[in-house]
Structures are given as C-alpha cells and as structure tokens.
C-alpha cells in the first residue's frame, strides 16, 4: 500500500483509499482472528465450567450459526444505513461481546458474548468488502481484496498459535482482553477516516424474508454441525427444515421488487461459477484447519502450542500470497491463477492422503501445508474479485452478502462432513482390533481417518479444477463498458 494517500474519483466523490482501507482491515483482522482464537482453550473451558465436548463446541458452532444468520441481512443494512453507521455499530457490538466474554462468570454468559461478537462480525465483513469494491477502481480491486483476504485467512490461521501461547502463559480470559485494545483502536481510526460510500435508499425490511433466511441458514448450519453425532434426528430434521425454508426464501426473493437478498445475481455466469469455486475452497480449507491439528495432537502427540506453531508458517505465507495474487489478477486475469491454484491444491491433498502416517516428519507436513495455503491464496482473491466484477453496482451488496453467507455455510458443512468421514473410518478400524483403547490403535485409527478424509477432498478438488476451466476474465469487459 502506498505511503502517500491515494485518492480516486468514484461517482463524483473523492475517497481517501489508504486510511479507509487501514481502518476496515484492522477491524476485520481482529474479528476474524476471534473465529479460531478459542480453539486451543476448549479443554480448559470444559474443566473450568464442568461441561462436555458437545456443549463447549457451541462456542465455535454458535459463532458460525449467528454469522450465517446475520450476513444475509447485510445487503438490506447496506442500503438502509450509511457506511459509517454500519462500521461503527458493528465494531461497538463486537467490542461489547468481547468484554462480556472476557468477564463471563458462567459458560452461558460466555456463549452469549460469543454470539454478540458474531453479530458484529457478520455485519462488518460484508460492509468491508462492499466498501473496498466501491472506493477502488475496477483495475485495482484485485489488489484491494487481496490485502483484505490476508485478514480472512491469515487471522484464523494464526489464531490457534496465539491461543496456545496465551493459554500457556496466562488464562483463557486474556484471549479476549488482548483483542479488545486493538478493536478499540480500529474503532477510533474508523471514526476518524471512514466515509459514507453508498447511497442510502431506505428500503423496506421484509420480515418474512428475515424469518425464512434465519430458519433456512440457521437450520442448515445447525444440521450440518451435527453430522456424525449420536442422533440422526438432530442432523436430518434441521437440514430438511432449513432447505425447505431456503427454497421458499429464494422463490420469495425472485418475486419481490426490493428483495432482501437478490438472487438475480446468479444470472451472471461468472458470479455463479466463482461462488461454487469459493464454496469448494472453504469446505476443504476450514476442514483442514481442524483435521491437521487433530492429527498433530492425537496421532503424533504434539502439544497444543507446538501444533499451532506447525500451522503458523502456512498462515503467514497465505497472508503474503493473497495480496500478491490480487495484484497479479489485476494484470493477468483469473485463469492463470485459479487453475494452477486448484491443481496445486489437488496434488497436495493427494500426497497428504498417501503419505500421512505415524512416521511422517514435521517438515514434510509444514511444506505440504504451506503449499496448500499458497494454493488458497492463488484461488480466493482472483475468484472473489472476478465474480463481483461481473455484477452491476446495484448488485454489489447482494453479491457480497451471498458470497460471504455461503462461505460460512461451506466452512461449517466441510468441517462437519470431513470430520464425520474421519470418525467413521476410525470406528471401522477400531472394531477390527482386539484392544481398541490401546494408545497405538487410537493413533493408527486417527491416521486412517484423516487420510480417507483427504482422499475425499481430492475428489472434490478435481471437480473444482474442471469448473475452473470455464472461468473467463471480467476485467477488460468491465473497463471497456
């Protein structure tokens, strides 16, 4: 980012791009860091609050669920309120939730704080992307979204490492207290520099759409979070109810003059293909962020903090690659990045599925993990930018909200699906041995489970490689129009 404040003309307004971007990205970084910062503290919380694993996992599942409910409403909020109002309100909500979490005397209060944080994040992230698209000319959007995607992937990737370090030195409350000052700083910077970049149209909020989207997205996320659970009812019923509600929601949106979430964005083929590619990438990436630490701790016996350190280089490399790939997209378009990215990802997980064992070396895991996140960096920014570039400006809020909602659903679905596959192969193996509680058998079962999950991921990635062959460049078309 240039030291001199960059100013551009956009719809007869002059925006100071650099300070606005700094405020947006700072706030986004700490909100997304919060998504995984509790990963290494769950065991401590189970002991302190005397709860089981099914209960404590709601600190993560509930966060994704509330984000999945909040994000669809963001398209309406973007049109109803100014950019400053949305930014400042969302960060204040996040700070309030952080204070509640850090001082929570009981698990219930801690969960309420997490859900409040999720509301703030769910409103903030689409507002950030929409603002970056508007204040940057089309030939520079790839670079801008590339820098932001450093937030989306680097922050969650370094979260477990930071969590392990804090838990090792202090207690879990400092996971929230350490985030709070930076969130307040982002709030102050935003108050000074954030400008109103959208036109407020005062649309009417359709309550039926809100209810349908809440039941649909919430029910689906809740259902997939129970994949592999003890009761099929808690998985099937919410998913069926959620899918029915979503179907009604889509039909309703297509027949409204002012839809809450305009499904007409899918009539643009590059947006549709790009959304599918983003869904696949998030399914695989979020599942891997959980499966690899489980393998490192459960099979190789590494401490939580050490496992977090193994994951750290990949997160940092992804943070470097994301803005570079955005800049390369501005120059060369999407195909030269997305297709190689998915090919690299497919090869990496094929190697993972064949080489994971109790004797695999840590450097091998680090190298493969870094390559997988280089691929994510090559895929995400070009795909997202190319998809949104094809939309007319009036569809930006809707396209952003749809893409971010489906990212959350894809992350929840991918994590639940691949963990369920891993667990099924673990159980099958343990049923064939004489002493299933033996430590070595447990470790071998985990290895086999993770390997089979990665094998399924390879099949999903091959589908993505094929889809990526149909991606076309939207830059030249958009500039000439």
Secondary structure as UniProt FT lines:
FT   STRAND          7..10
FT   TURN            11..12
FT   STRAND          13..16
FT   HELIX           17..36
FT   TURN            37..38
FT   HELIX           39..41
FT   HELIX           42..49
FT   HELIX           53..56
FT   HELIX           58..80
FT   HELIX           83..102
FT   HELIX           107..135
FT   HELIX           138..140
FT   HELIX           141..149
FT   HELIX           150..154
FT   HELIX           155..169
FT   TURN            172..173
FT   HELIX           174..193
FT   HELIX           207..225
FT   TURN            226..228
FT   HELIX           233..254
FT   TURN            257..258
FT   HELIX           263..267
FT   HELIX           269..298
FT   HELIX           304..332
FT   HELIX           335..355
FT   TURN            358..359
FT   HELIX           362..389
FT   HELIX           393..395
FT   HELIX           396..430
FT   TURN            431..432
FT   TURN            436..437
FT   HELIX           439..468
FT   TURN            469..470
FT   HELIX           475..480
//
